[in-house]
Amino acid sequence: YAHTATLRHVGKIRPGLPFLITHGERDRRTPFQQAPQLVEALRKNGNPVEFYSYPEEGHGFRLKKNRLHAYGKLVEFFNKHLR
């Protein structure tokens, strides 16, 4: 785990590269506590980050309202940064 932990490699990411992070707060595979740590590390590295958390979700979104919100944010992010 230590070798592949994302937090250990944030310094290798080009500053200024934008990120969109969505995370279920009930995720059992990737503990939610890691998401805010990653967001903070990316911002300290100079990367703009949009972060959305979903209290009712685990690893993958079940509820339609959360899927619509997350995928809507994904489309907005792509339109903003990839067009």
mmCIF file of the N, C-alpha and C atoms, coordinates in Angstrom:
data_MODEL
# 
_entry.id   MODEL 
# 
loop_
_atom_site.group_PDB 
_atom_site.id 
_atom_site.type_symbol 
_atom_site.label_atom_id 
_atom_site.label_alt_id 
_atom_site.label_comp_id 
_atom_site.label_asym_id 
_atom_site.label_entity_id 
_atom_site.label_seq_id 
_atom_site.pdbx_PDB_ins_code 
_atom_site.Cartn_x 
_atom_site.Cartn_y 
_atom_site.Cartn_z 
_atom_site.occupancy 
_atom_site.B_iso_or_equiv 
_atom_site.pdbx_formal_charge 
_atom_site.auth_seq_id 
_atom_site.auth_comp_id 
_atom_site.auth_asym_id 
_atom_site.auth_atom_id 
_atom_site.pdbx_PDB_model_num 
ATOM 1   N N  . TYR A 1 1  ? 0.819   -1.200 0.000   1.00 0.00 ? 1  TYR A N  1 
ATOM 2   C CA . TYR A 1 1  ? 0.000   0.000  0.000   1.00 0.00 ? 1  TYR A CA 1 
ATOM 3   C C  . TYR A 1 1  ? 0.860   1.260  0.000   1.00 0.00 ? 1  TYR A C  1 
ATOM 4   N N  . ALA A 1 2  ? 1.873   1.291  0.818   1.00 0.00 ? 2  ALA A N  1 
ATOM 5   C CA . ALA A 1 2  ? 2.701   2.494  0.931   1.00 0.00 ? 2  ALA A CA 1 
ATOM 6   C C  . ALA A 1 2  ? 3.311   2.873  -0.411  1.00 0.00 ? 2  ALA A C  1 
ATOM 7   N N  . HIS A 1 3  ? 3.688   1.884  -1.210  1.00 0.00 ? 3  HIS A N  1 
ATOM 8   C CA . HIS A 1 3  ? 4.318   2.154  -2.496  1.00 0.00 ? 3  HIS A CA 1 
ATOM 9   C C  . HIS A 1 3  ? 3.348   2.817  -3.481  1.00 0.00 ? 3  HIS A C  1 
ATOM 10  N N  . THR A 1 4  ? 2.083   2.430  -3.442  1.00 0.00 ? 4  THR A N  1 
ATOM 11  C CA . THR A 1 4  ? 1.124   2.940  -4.414  1.00 0.00 ? 4  THR A CA 1 
ATOM 12  C C  . THR A 1 4  ? 0.230   4.048  -3.876  1.00 0.00 ? 4  THR A C  1 
ATOM 13  N N  . ALA A 1 5  ? 0.392   4.443  -2.635  1.00 0.00 ? 5  ALA A N  1 
ATOM 14  C CA . ALA A 1 5  ? -0.459  5.476  -2.041  1.00 0.00 ? 5  ALA A CA 1 
ATOM 15  C C  . ALA A 1 5  ? -0.356  6.774  -2.834  1.00 0.00 ? 5  ALA A C  1 
ATOM 16  N N  . THR A 1 6  ? -1.475  7.284  -3.249  1.00 0.00 ? 6  THR A N  1 
ATOM 17  C CA . THR A 1 6  ? -1.526  8.488  -4.072  1.00 0.00 ? 6  THR A CA 1 
ATOM 18  C C  . THR A 1 6  ? -0.835  9.667  -3.398  1.00 0.00 ? 6  THR A C  1 
ATOM 19  N N  . LEU A 1 7  ? -1.044  9.815  -2.106  1.00 0.00 ? 7  LEU A N  1 
ATOM 20  C CA . LEU A 1 7  ? -0.460  10.953 -1.392  1.00 0.00 ? 7  LEU A CA 1 
ATOM 21  C C  . LEU A 1 7  ? 1.056   11.012 -1.526  1.00 0.00 ? 7  LEU A C  1 
ATOM 22  N N  . ARG A 1 8  ? 1.704   9.878  -1.625  1.00 0.00 ? 8  ARG A N  1 
ATOM 23  C CA . ARG A 1 8  ? 3.168   9.855  -1.741  1.00 0.00 ? 8  ARG A CA 1 
ATOM 24  C C  . ARG A 1 8  ? 3.648   10.383 -3.089  1.00 0.00 ? 8  ARG A C  1 
ATOM 25  N N  . HIS A 1 9  ? 2.767   10.456 -4.070  1.00 0.00 ? 9  HIS A N  1 
ATOM 26  C CA . HIS A 1 9  ? 3.179   10.806 -5.431  1.00 0.00 ? 9  HIS A CA 1 
ATOM 27  C C  . HIS A 1 9  ? 2.640   12.154 -5.907  1.00 0.00 ? 9  HIS A C  1 
ATOM 28  N N  . VAL A 1 10 ? 1.974   12.895 -5.041  1.00 0.00 ? 10 VAL A N  1 
ATOM 29  C CA . VAL A 1 10 ? 1.391   14.177 -5.443  1.00 0.00 ? 10 VAL A CA 1 
ATOM 30  C C  . VAL A 1 10 ? 2.455   15.131 -5.975  1.00 0.00 ? 10 VAL A C  1 
ATOM 31  N N  . GLY A 1 11 ? 3.642   15.109 -5.393  1.00 0.00 ? 11 GLY A N  1 
ATOM 32  C CA . GLY A 1 11 ? 4.710   15.996 -5.838  1.00 0.00 ? 11 GLY A CA 1 
ATOM 33  C C  . GLY A 1 11 ? 5.154   15.760 -7.265  1.00 0.00 ? 11 GLY A C  1 
ATOM 34  N N  . LYS A 1 12 ? 4.795   14.626 -7.840  1.00 0.00 ? 12 LYS A N  1 
ATOM 35  C CA . LYS A 1 12 ? 5.144   14.315 -9.231  1.00 0.00 ? 12 LYS A CA 1 
ATOM 36  C C  . LYS A 1 12 ? 4.127   14.878 -10.228 1.00 0.00 ? 12 LYS A C  1 
ATOM 37  N N  . ILE A 1 13 ? 3.024   15.388 -9.700  1.00 0.00 ? 13 ILE A N  1 
ATOM 38  C CA . ILE A 1 13 ? 1.955   15.909 -10.550 1.00 0.00 ? 13 ILE A CA 1 
ATOM 39  C C  . ILE A 1 13 ? 2.265   17.353 -10.924 1.00 0.00 ? 13 ILE A C  1 
ATOM 40  N N  . ARG A 1 14 ? 2.086   17.675 -12.177 1.00 0.00 ? 14 ARG A N  1 
ATOM 41  C CA . ARG A 1 14 ? 2.361   19.030 -12.668 1.00 0.00 ? 14 ARG A CA 1 
ATOM 42  C C  . ARG A 1 14 ? 1.442   20.033 -11.970 1.00 0.00 ? 14 ARG A C  1 
ATOM 43  N N  . PRO A 1 15 ? 2.007   21.040 -11.323 1.00 0.00 ? 15 PRO A N  1 
ATOM 44  C CA . PRO A 1 15 ? 1.178   22.089 -10.714 1.00 0.00 ? 15 PRO A CA 1 
ATOM 45  C C  . PRO A 1 15 ? 0.307   22.755 -11.771 1.00 0.00 ? 15 PRO A C  1 
ATOM 46  N N  . GLY A 1 16 ? -0.879  23.140 -11.381 1.00 0.00 ? 16 GLY A N  1 
ATOM 47  C CA . GLY A 1 16 ? -1.812  23.782 -12.297 1.00 0.00 ? 16 GLY A CA 1 
ATOM 48  C C  . GLY A 1 16 ? -2.763  22.817 -12.980 1.00 0.00 ? 16 GLY A C  1 
ATOM 49  N N  . LEU A 1 17 ? -2.466  21.535 -12.955 1.00 0.00 ? 17 LEU A N  1 
ATOM 50  C CA . LEU A 1 17 ? -3.332  20.535 -13.564 1.00 0.00 ? 17 LEU A CA 1 
ATOM 51  C C  . LEU A 1 17 ? -4.593  20.396 -12.716 1.00 0.00 ? 17 LEU A C  1 
ATOM 52  N N  . PRO A 1 18 ? -5.773  20.631 -13.288 1.00 0.00 ? 18 PRO A N  1 
ATOM 53  C CA . PRO A 1 18 ? -7.010  20.599 -12.494 1.00 0.00 ? 18 PRO A CA 1 
ATOM 54  C C  . PRO A 1 18 ? -7.488  19.174 -12.197 1.00 0.00 ? 18 PRO A C  1 
ATOM 55  N N  . PHE A 1 19 ? -8.172  19.045 -11.074 1.00 0.00 ? 19 PHE A N  1 
ATOM 56  C CA . PHE A 1 19 ? -8.720  17.755 -10.654 1.00 0.00 ? 19 PHE A CA 1 
ATOM 57  C C  . PHE A 1 19 ? -10.178 17.905 -10.249 1.00 0.00 ? 19 PHE A C  1 
ATOM 58  N N  . LEU A 1 20 ? -10.946 16.861 -10.527 1.00 0.00 ? 20 LEU A N  1 
ATOM 59  C CA . LEU A 1 20 ? -12.303 16.704 -10.018 1.00 0.00 ? 20 LEU A CA 1 
ATOM 60  C C  . LEU A 1 20 ? -12.296 15.411 -9.214  1.00 0.00 ? 20 LEU A C  1 
ATOM 61  N N  . ILE A 1 21 ? -12.661 15.510 -7.935  1.00 0.00 ? 21 ILE A N  1 
ATOM 62  C CA . ILE A 1 21 ? -12.687 14.332 -7.075  1.00 0.00 ? 21 ILE A CA 1 
ATOM 63  C C  . ILE A 1 21 ? -14.086 14.199 -6.496  1.00 0.00 ? 21 ILE A C  1 
ATOM 64  N N  . THR A 1 22 ? -14.677 13.019 -6.688  1.00 0.00 ? 22 THR A N  1 
ATOM 65  C CA . THR A 1 22 ? -15.966 12.690 -6.081  1.00 0.00 ? 22 THR A CA 1 
ATOM 66  C C  . THR A 1 22 ? -15.743 11.457 -5.219  1.00 0.00 ? 22 THR A C  1 
ATOM 67  N N  . HIS A 1 23 ? -16.371 11.442 -4.044  1.00 0.00 ? 23 HIS A N  1 
ATOM 68  C CA . HIS A 1 23 ? -16.080 10.332 -3.126  1.00 0.00 ? 23 HIS A CA 1 
ATOM 69  C C  . HIS A 1 23 ? -17.283 10.051 -2.237  1.00 0.00 ? 23 HIS A C  1 
ATOM 70  N N  . GLY A 1 24 ? -17.623 8.779  -2.121  1.00 0.00 ? 24 GLY A N  1 
ATOM 71  C CA . GLY A 1 24 ? -18.670 8.354  -1.206  1.00 0.00 ? 24 GLY A CA 1 
ATOM 72  C C  . GLY A 1 24 ? -18.123 8.266  0.214   1.00 0.00 ? 24 GLY A C  1 
ATOM 73  N N  . GLU A 1 25 ? -18.840 8.830  1.149   1.00 0.00 ? 25 GLU A N  1 
ATOM 74  C CA . GLU A 1 25 ? -18.366 8.864  2.537   1.00 0.00 ? 25 GLU A CA 1 
ATOM 75  C C  . GLU A 1 25 ? -18.446 7.506  3.230   1.00 0.00 ? 25 GLU A C  1 
ATOM 76  N N  . ARG A 1 26 ? -19.159 6.558  2.632   1.00 0.00 ? 26 ARG A N  1 
ATOM 77  C CA . ARG A 1 26 ? -19.261 5.207  3.199   1.00 0.00 ? 26 ARG A CA 1 
ATOM 78  C C  . ARG A 1 26 ? -18.406 4.189  2.431   1.00 0.00 ? 26 ARG A C  1 
ATOM 79  N N  . ASP A 1 27 ? -17.454 4.681  1.684   1.00 0.00 ? 27 ASP A N  1 
ATOM 80  C CA . ASP A 1 27 ? -16.587 3.818  0.876   1.00 0.00 ? 27 ASP A CA 1 
ATOM 81  C C  . ASP A 1 27 ? -15.743 2.922  1.781   1.00 0.00 ? 27 ASP A C  1 
ATOM 82  N N  . ARG A 1 28 ? -15.849 1.614  1.590   1.00 0.00 ? 28 ARG A N  1 
ATOM 83  C CA . ARG A 1 28 ? -15.073 0.663  2.394   1.00 0.00 ? 28 ARG A CA 1 
ATOM 84  C C  . ARG A 1 28 ? -13.751 0.291  1.727   1.00 0.00 ? 28 ARG A C  1 
ATOM 85  N N  . ARG A 1 29 ? -13.648 0.530  0.431   1.00 0.00 ? 29 ARG A N  1 
ATOM 86  C CA . ARG A 1 29 ? -12.405 0.197  -0.282  1.00 0.00 ? 29 ARG A CA 1 
ATOM 87  C C  . ARG A 1 29 ? -11.360 1.299  -0.134  1.00 0.00 ? 29 ARG A C  1 
ATOM 88  N N  . THR A 1 30 ? -11.817 2.524  -0.246  1.00 0.00 ? 30 THR A N  1 
ATOM 89  C CA . THR A 1 30 ? -10.929 3.677  -0.109  1.00 0.00 ? 30 THR A CA 1 
ATOM 90  C C  . THR A 1 30 ? -11.519 4.551  0.987   1.00 0.00 ? 30 THR A C  1 
ATOM 91  N N  . PRO A 1 31 ? -10.947 4.518  2.182   1.00 0.00 ? 31 PRO A N  1 
ATOM 92  C CA . PRO A 1 31 ? -11.523 5.275  3.293   1.00 0.00 ? 31 PRO A CA 1 
ATOM 93  C C  . PRO A 1 31 ? -11.707 6.752  2.953   1.00 0.00 ? 31 PRO A C  1 
ATOM 94  N N  . PHE A 1 32 ? -12.860 7.273  3.335   1.00 0.00 ? 32 PHE A N  1 
ATOM 95  C CA . PHE A 1 32 ? -13.189 8.657  2.998   1.00 0.00 ? 32 PHE A CA 1 
ATOM 96  C C  . PHE A 1 32 ? -12.153 9.646  3.514   1.00 0.00 ? 32 PHE A C  1 
ATOM 97  N N  . GLN A 1 33 ? -11.549 9.377  4.653   1.00 0.00 ? 33 GLN A N  1 
ATOM 98  C CA . GLN A 1 33 ? -10.581 10.301 5.252   1.00 0.00 ? 33 GLN A CA 1 
ATOM 99  C C  . GLN A 1 33 ? -9.434  10.613 4.294   1.00 0.00 ? 33 GLN A C  1 
ATOM 100 N N  . GLN A 1 34 ? -9.164  9.708  3.360   1.00 0.00 ? 34 GLN A N  1 
ATOM 101 C CA . GLN A 1 34 ? -8.074  9.927  2.414   1.00 0.00 ? 34 GLN A CA 1 
ATOM 102 C C  . GLN A 1 34 ? -8.409  11.001 1.376   1.00 0.00 ? 34 GLN A C  1 
ATOM 103 N N  . ALA A 1 35 ? -9.675  11.179 1.080   1.00 0.00 ? 35 ALA A N  1 
ATOM 104 C CA . ALA A 1 35 ? -10.057 12.143 0.041   1.00 0.00 ? 35 ALA A CA 1 
ATOM 105 C C  . ALA A 1 35 ? -9.712  13.576 0.437   1.00 0.00 ? 35 ALA A C  1 
ATOM 106 N N  . PRO A 1 36 ? -10.118 14.056 1.618   1.00 0.00 ? 36 PRO A N  1 
ATOM 107 C CA . PRO A 1 36 ? -9.736  15.427 1.990   1.00 0.00 ? 36 PRO A CA 1 
ATOM 108 C C  . PRO A 1 36 ? -8.225  15.604 2.116   1.00 0.00 ? 36 PRO A C  1 
ATOM 109 N N  . GLN A 1 37 ? -7.526  14.557 2.519   1.00 0.00 ? 37 GLN A N  1 
ATOM 110 C CA . GLN A 1 37 ? -6.060  14.635 2.588   1.00 0.00 ? 37 GLN A CA 1 
ATOM 111 C C  . GLN A 1 37 ? -5.484  14.821 1.190   1.00 0.00 ? 37 GLN A C  1 
ATOM 112 N N  . LEU A 1 38 ? -6.014  14.096 0.221   1.00 0.00 ? 38 LEU A N  1 
ATOM 113 C CA . LEU A 1 38 ? -5.556  14.222 -1.155  1.00 0.00 ? 38 LEU A CA 1 
ATOM 114 C C  . LEU A 1 38 ? -5.873  15.607 -1.706  1.00 0.00 ? 38 LEU A C  1 
ATOM 115 N N  . VAL A 1 39 ? -7.073  16.091 -1.440  1.00 0.00 ? 39 VAL A N  1 
ATOM 116 C CA . VAL A 1 39 ? -7.466  17.423 -1.903  1.00 0.00 ? 39 VAL A CA 1 
ATOM 117 C C  . VAL A 1 39 ? -6.507  18.478 -1.352  1.00 0.00 ? 39 VAL A C  1 
ATOM 118 N N  . GLU A 1 40 ? -6.222  18.403 -0.072  1.00 0.00 ? 40 GLU A N  1 
ATOM 119 C CA . GLU A 1 40 ? -5.314  19.367 0.560   1.00 0.00 ? 40 GLU A CA 1 
ATOM 120 C C  . GLU A 1 40 ? -3.912  19.291 -0.053  1.00 0.00 ? 40 GLU A C  1 
ATOM 121 N N  . ALA A 1 41 ? -3.412  18.077 -0.254  1.00 0.00 ? 41 ALA A N  1 
ATOM 122 C CA . ALA A 1 41 ? -2.074  17.899 -0.831  1.00 0.00 ? 41 ALA A CA 1 
ATOM 123 C C  . ALA A 1 41 ? -2.017  18.438 -2.259  1.00 0.00 ? 41 ALA A C  1 
ATOM 124 N N  . LEU A 1 42 ? -3.056  18.179 -3.045  1.00 0.00 ? 42 LEU A N  1 
ATOM 125 C CA . LEU A 1 42 ? -3.085  18.683 -4.420  1.00 0.00 ? 42 LEU A CA 1 
ATOM 126 C C  . LEU A 1 42 ? -3.104  20.212 -4.438  1.00 0.00 ? 42 LEU A C  1 
ATOM 127 N N  . ARG A 1 43 ? -3.917  20.799 -3.577  1.00 0.00 ? 43 ARG A N  1 
ATOM 128 C CA . ARG A 1 43 ? -3.988  22.264 -3.524  1.00 0.00 ? 43 ARG A CA 1 
ATOM 129 C C  . ARG A 1 43 ? -2.646  22.857 -3.095  1.00 0.00 ? 43 ARG A C  1 
ATOM 130 N N  . LYS A 1 44 ? -1.995  22.238 -2.139  1.00 0.00 ? 44 LYS A N  1 
ATOM 131 C CA . LYS A 1 44 ? -0.660  22.703 -1.726  1.00 0.00 ? 44 LYS A CA 1 
ATOM 132 C C  . LYS A 1 44 ? 0.344   22.571 -2.865  1.00 0.00 ? 44 LYS A C  1 
ATOM 133 N N  . ASN A 1 45 ? 0.120   21.611 -3.740  1.00 0.00 ? 45 ASN A N  1 
ATOM 134 C CA . ASN A 1 45 ? 0.985   21.392 -4.900  1.00 0.00 ? 45 ASN A CA 1 
ATOM 135 C C  . ASN A 1 45 ? 0.689   22.393 -6.028  1.00 0.00 ? 45 ASN A C  1 
ATOM 136 N N  . GLY A 1 46 ? -0.380  23.168 -5.865  1.00 0.00 ? 46 GLY A N  1 
ATOM 137 C CA . GLY A 1 46 ? -0.734  24.148 -6.893  1.00 0.00 ? 46 GLY A CA 1 
ATOM 138 C C  . GLY A 1 46 ? -1.739  23.665 -7.908  1.00 0.00 ? 46 GLY A C  1 
ATOM 139 N N  . ASN A 1 47 ? -2.484  22.623 -7.556  1.00 0.00 ? 47 ASN A N  1 
ATOM 140 C CA . ASN A 1 47 ? -3.498  22.081 -8.459  1.00 0.00 ? 47 ASN A CA 1 
ATOM 141 C C  . ASN A 1 47 ? -4.886  22.536 -8.020  1.00 0.00 ? 47 ASN A C  1 
ATOM 142 N N  . PRO A 1 48 ? -5.655  23.144 -8.923  1.00 0.00 ? 48 PRO A N  1 
ATOM 143 C CA . PRO A 1 48 ? -7.040  23.462 -8.580  1.00 0.00 ? 48 PRO A CA 1 
ATOM 144 C C  . PRO A 1 48 ? -7.851  22.172 -8.455  1.00 0.00 ? 48 PRO A C  1 
ATOM 145 N N  . VAL A 1 49 ? -8.678  22.105 -7.423  1.00 0.00 ? 49 VAL A N  1 
ATOM 146 C CA . VAL A 1 49 ? -9.444  20.886 -7.149  1.00 0.00 ? 49 VAL A CA 1 
ATOM 147 C C  . VAL A 1 49 ? -10.901 21.235 -6.887  1.00 0.00 ? 49 VAL A C  1 
ATOM 148 N N  . GLU A 1 50 ? -11.796 20.530 -7.573  1.00 0.00 ? 50 GLU A N  1 
ATOM 149 C CA . GLU A 1 50 ? -13.221 20.538 -7.239  1.00 0.00 ? 50 GLU A CA 1 
ATOM 150 C C  . GLU A 1 50 ? -13.475 19.229 -6.506  1.00 0.00 ? 50 GLU A C  1 
ATOM 151 N N  . PHE A 1 51 ? -14.079 19.308 -5.331  1.00 0.00 ? 51 PHE A N  1 
ATOM 152 C CA . PHE A 1 51 ? -14.276 18.126 -4.501  1.00 0.00 ? 51 PHE A CA 1 
ATOM 153 C C  . PHE A 1 51 ? -15.727 18.044 -4.054  1.00 0.00 ? 51 PHE A C  1 
ATOM 154 N N  . TYR A 1 52 ? -16.332 16.891 -4.282  1.00 0.00 ? 52 TYR A N  1 
ATOM 155 C CA . TYR A 1 52 ? -17.715 16.644 -3.880  1.00 0.00 ? 52 TYR A CA 1 
ATOM 156 C C  . TYR A 1 52 ? -17.773 15.318 -3.143  1.00 0.00 ? 52 TYR A C  1 
ATOM 157 N N  . SER A 1 53 ? -18.413 15.334 -1.992  1.00 0.00 ? 53 SER A N  1 
ATOM 158 C CA . SER A 1 53 ? -18.581 14.090 -1.234  1.00 0.00 ? 53 SER A CA 1 
ATOM 159 C C  . SER A 1 53 ? -20.065 13.774 -1.117  1.00 0.00 ? 53 SER A C  1 
ATOM 160 N N  . TYR A 1 54 ? -20.330 12.481 -0.956  1.00 0.00 ? 54 TYR A N  1 
ATOM 161 C CA . TYR A 1 54 ? -21.706 11.995 -0.926  1.00 0.00 ? 54 TYR A CA 1 
ATOM 162 C C  . TYR A 1 54 ? -21.885 11.101 0.300   1.00 0.00 ? 54 TYR A C  1 
ATOM 163 N N  . PRO A 1 55 ? -22.562 11.613 1.331   1.00 0.00 ? 55 PRO A N  1 
ATOM 164 C CA . PRO A 1 55 ? -22.677 10.886 2.614   1.00 0.00 ? 55 PRO A CA 1 
ATOM 165 C C  . PRO A 1 55 ? -23.333 9.510  2.507   1.00 0.00 ? 55 PRO A C  1 
ATOM 166 N N  . GLU A 1 56 ? -24.261 9.331  1.553   1.00 0.00 ? 56 GLU A N  1 
ATOM 167 C CA . GLU A 1 56 ? -25.008 8.073  1.467   1.00 0.00 ? 56 GLU A CA 1 
ATOM 168 C C  . GLU A 1 56 ? -24.331 7.017  0.613   1.00 0.00 ? 56 GLU A C  1 
ATOM 169 N N  . GLU A 1 57 ? -23.201 7.344  -0.001  1.00 0.00 ? 57 GLU A N  1 
ATOM 170 C CA . GLU A 1 57 ? -22.614 6.452  -0.989  1.00 0.00 ? 57 GLU A CA 1 
ATOM 171 C C  . GLU A 1 57 ? -21.358 5.749  -0.486  1.00 0.00 ? 57 GLU A C  1 
ATOM 172 N N  . GLY A 1 58 ? -21.113 4.593  -1.110  1.00 0.00 ? 58 GLY A N  1 
ATOM 173 C CA . GLY A 1 58 ? -19.894 3.842  -0.861  1.00 0.00 ? 58 GLY A CA 1 
ATOM 174 C C  . GLY A 1 58 ? -18.961 3.988  -2.043  1.00 0.00 ? 58 GLY A C  1 
ATOM 175 N N  . HIS A 1 59 ? -18.402 2.869  -2.491  1.00 0.00 ? 59 HIS A N  1 
ATOM 176 C CA . HIS A 1 59 ? -17.481 2.859  -3.632  1.00 0.00 ? 59 HIS A CA 1 
ATOM 177 C C  . HIS A 1 59 ? -18.312 2.678  -4.895  1.00 0.00 ? 59 HIS A C  1 
ATOM 178 N N  . GLY A 1 60 ? -18.755 3.762  -5.459  1.00 0.00 ? 60 GLY A N  1 
ATOM 179 C CA . GLY A 1 60 ? -19.697 3.745  -6.571  1.00 0.00 ? 60 GLY A CA 1 
ATOM 180 C C  . GLY A 1 60 ? -21.012 4.326  -6.078  1.00 0.00 ? 60 GLY A C  1 
ATOM 181 N N  . PHE A 1 61 ? -21.703 5.013  -6.946  1.00 0.00 ? 61 PHE A N  1 
ATOM 182 C CA . PHE A 1 61 ? -22.903 5.723  -6.524  1.00 0.00 ? 61 PHE A CA 1 
ATOM 183 C C  . PHE A 1 61 ? -24.157 4.943  -6.915  1.00 0.00 ? 61 PHE A C  1 
ATOM 184 N N  . ARG A 1 62 ? -25.005 4.670  -5.916  1.00 0.00 ? 62 ARG A N  1 
ATOM 185 C CA . ARG A 1 62 ? -26.242 3.912  -6.127  1.00 0.00 ? 62 ARG A CA 1 
ATOM 186 C C  . ARG A 1 62 ? -27.430 4.829  -6.395  1.00 0.00 ? 62 ARG A C  1 
ATOM 187 N N  . LEU A 1 63 ? -27.495 5.923  -5.652  1.00 0.00 ? 63 LEU A N  1 
ATOM 188 C CA . LEU A 1 63 ? -28.667 6.788  -5.712  1.00 0.00 ? 63 LEU A CA 1 
ATOM 189 C C  . LEU A 1 63 ? -28.660 7.655  -6.963  1.00 0.00 ? 63 LEU A C  1 
ATOM 190 N N  . LYS A 1 64 ? -29.798 7.703  -7.623  1.00 0.00 ? 64 LYS A N  1 
ATOM 191 C CA . LYS A 1 64 ? -29.918 8.443  -8.873  1.00 0.00 ? 64 LYS A CA 1 
ATOM 192 C C  . LYS A 1 64 ? -29.535 9.908  -8.702  1.00 0.00 ? 64 LYS A C  1 
ATOM 193 N N  . LYS A 1 65 ? -29.987 10.541 -7.616  1.00 0.00 ? 65 LYS A N  1 
ATOM 194 C CA . LYS A 1 65 ? -29.698 11.970 -7.414  1.00 0.00 ? 65 LYS A CA 1 
ATOM 195 C C  . LYS A 1 65 ? -28.190 12.209 -7.329  1.00 0.00 ? 65 LYS A C  1 
ATOM 196 N N  . ASN A 1 66 ? -27.464 11.287 -6.714  1.00 0.00 ? 66 ASN A N  1 
ATOM 197 C CA . ASN A 1 66 ? -26.012 11.446 -6.591  1.00 0.00 ? 66 ASN A CA 1 
ATOM 198 C C  . ASN A 1 66 ? -25.302 11.177 -7.912  1.00 0.00 ? 66 ASN A C  1 
ATOM 199 N N  . ARG A 1 67 ? -25.778 10.186 -8.659  1.00 0.00 ? 67 ARG A N  1 
ATOM 200 C CA . ARG A 1 67 ? -25.198 9.929  -9.983  1.00 0.00 ? 67 ARG A CA 1 
ATOM 201 C C  . ARG A 1 67 ? -25.400 11.133 -10.902 1.00 0.00 ? 67 ARG A C  1 
ATOM 202 N N  . LEU A 1 68 ? -26.616 11.687 -10.883 1.00 0.00 ? 68 LEU A N  1 
ATOM 203 C CA . LEU A 1 68 ? -26.900 12.852 -11.726 1.00 0.00 ? 68 LEU A CA 1 
ATOM 204 C C  . LEU A 1 68 ? -26.004 14.030 -11.342 1.00 0.00 ? 68 LEU A C  1 
ATOM 205 N N  . HIS A 1 69 ? -25.839 14.251 -10.054 1.00 0.00 ? 69 HIS A N  1 
ATOM 206 C CA . HIS A 1 69 ? -25.000 15.359 -9.605  1.00 0.00 ? 69 HIS A CA 1 
ATOM 207 C C  . HIS A 1 69 ? -23.547 15.124 -10.005 1.00 0.00 ? 69 HIS A C  1 
ATOM 208 N N  . ALA A 1 70 ? -23.016 13.942 -9.682  1.00 0.00 ? 70 ALA A N  1 
ATOM 209 C CA . ALA A 1 70 ? -21.607 13.647 -9.957  1.00 0.00 ? 70 ALA A CA 1 
ATOM 210 C C  . ALA A 1 70 ? -21.316 13.666 -11.453 1.00 0.00 ? 70 ALA A C  1 
ATOM 211 N N  . TYR A 1 71 ? -22.165 13.043 -12.252 1.00 0.00 ? 71 TYR A N  1 
ATOM 212 C CA . TYR A 1 71 ? -21.929 13.020 -13.694 1.00 0.00 ? 71 TYR A CA 1 
ATOM 213 C C  . TYR A 1 71 ? -22.130 14.402 -14.313 1.00 0.00 ? 71 TYR A C  1 
ATOM 214 N N  . GLY A 1 72 ? -23.044 15.174 -13.752 1.00 0.00 ? 72 GLY A N  1 
ATOM 215 C CA . GLY A 1 72 ? -23.210 16.555 -14.204 1.00 0.00 ? 72 GLY A CA 1 
ATOM 216 C C  . GLY A 1 72 ? -21.949 17.372 -13.947 1.00 0.00 ? 72 GLY A C  1 
ATOM 217 N N  . LYS A 1 73 ? -21.354 17.190 -12.780 1.00 0.00 ? 73 LYS A N  1 
ATOM 218 C CA . LYS A 1 73 ? -20.102 17.879 -12.453 1.00 0.00 ? 73 LYS A CA 1 
ATOM 219 C C  . LYS A 1 73 ? -18.975 17.409 -13.368 1.00 0.00 ? 73 LYS A C  1 
ATOM 220 N N  . LEU A 1 74 ? -18.986 16.138 -13.723 1.00 0.00 ? 74 LEU A N  1 
ATOM 221 C CA . LEU A 1 74 ? -17.978 15.596 -14.623 1.00 0.00 ? 74 LEU A CA 1 
ATOM 222 C C  . LEU A 1 74 ? -18.097 16.236 -16.011 1.00 0.00 ? 74 LEU A C  1 
ATOM 223 N N  . VAL A 1 75 ? -19.312 16.355 -16.521 1.00 0.00 ? 75 VAL A N  1 
ATOM 224 C CA . VAL A 1 75 ? -19.535 16.986 -17.825 1.00 0.00 ? 75 VAL A CA 1 
ATOM 225 C C  . VAL A 1 75 ? -19.081 18.447 -17.773 1.00 0.00 ? 75 VAL A C  1 
ATOM 226 N N  . GLU A 1 76 ? -19.445 19.167 -16.706 1.00 0.00 ? 76 GLU A N  1 
ATOM 227 C CA . GLU A 1 76 ? -19.018 20.563 -16.560 1.00 0.00 ? 76 GLU A CA 1 
ATOM 228 C C  . GLU A 1 76 ? -17.495 20.666 -16.540 1.00 0.00 ? 76 GLU A C  1 
ATOM 229 N N  . PHE A 1 77 ? -16.863 19.761 -15.808 1.00 0.00 ? 77 PHE A N  1 
ATOM 230 C CA . PHE A 1 77 ? -15.406 19.762 -15.696 1.00 0.00 ? 77 PHE A CA 1 
ATOM 231 C C  . PHE A 1 77 ? -14.767 19.535 -17.056 1.00 0.00 ? 77 PHE A C  1 
ATOM 232 N N  . PHE A 1 78 ? -15.251 18.543 -17.785 1.00 0.00 ? 78 PHE A N  1 
ATOM 233 C CA . PHE A 1 78 ? -14.719 18.261 -19.123 1.00 0.00 ? 78 PHE A CA 1 
ATOM 234 C C  . PHE A 1 78 ? -14.931 19.447 -20.058 1.00 0.00 ? 78 PHE A C  1 
ATOM 235 N N  . ASN A 1 79 ? -16.121 20.025 -20.033 1.00 0.00 ? 79 ASN A N  1 
ATOM 236 C CA . ASN A 1 79 ? -16.399 21.182 -20.902 1.00 0.00 ? 79 ASN A CA 1 
ATOM 237 C C  . ASN A 1 79 ? -15.478 22.347 -20.565 1.00 0.00 ? 79 ASN A C  1 
ATOM 238 N N  . LYS A 1 80 ? -15.201 22.547 -19.309 1.00 0.00 ? 80 LYS A N  1 
ATOM 239 C CA . LYS A 1 80 ? -14.356 23.659 -18.874 1.00 0.00 ? 80 LYS A CA 1 
ATOM 240 C C  . LYS A 1 80 ? -12.880 23.424 -19.217 1.00 0.00 ? 80 LYS A C  1 
ATOM 241 N N  . HIS A 1 81 ? -12.409 22.205 -19.060 1.00 0.00 ? 81 HIS A N  1 
ATOM 242 C CA . HIS A 1 81 ? -10.976 21.963 -19.157 1.00 0.00 ? 81 HIS A CA 1 
ATOM 243 C C  . HIS A 1 81 ? -10.517 21.229 -20.428 1.00 0.00 ? 81 HIS A C  1 
ATOM 244 N N  . LEU A 1 82 ? -11.437 20.641 -21.164 1.00 0.00 ? 82 LEU A N  1 
ATOM 245 C CA . LEU A 1 82 ? -11.037 19.871 -22.338 1.00 0.00 ? 82 LEU A CA 1 
ATOM 246 C C  . LEU A 1 82 ? -11.535 20.437 -23.661 1.00 0.00 ? 82 LEU A C  1 
ATOM 247 N N  . ARG A 1 83 ? -12.320 21.475 -23.606 1.00 0.00 ? 83 ARG A N  1 
ATOM 248 C CA . ARG A 1 83 ? -12.815 22.060 -24.850 1.00 0.00 ? 83 ARG A CA 1 
ATOM 249 C C  . ARG A 1 83 ? -11.811 22.985 -25.456 1.00 0.00 ? 83 ARG A C  1 
# 
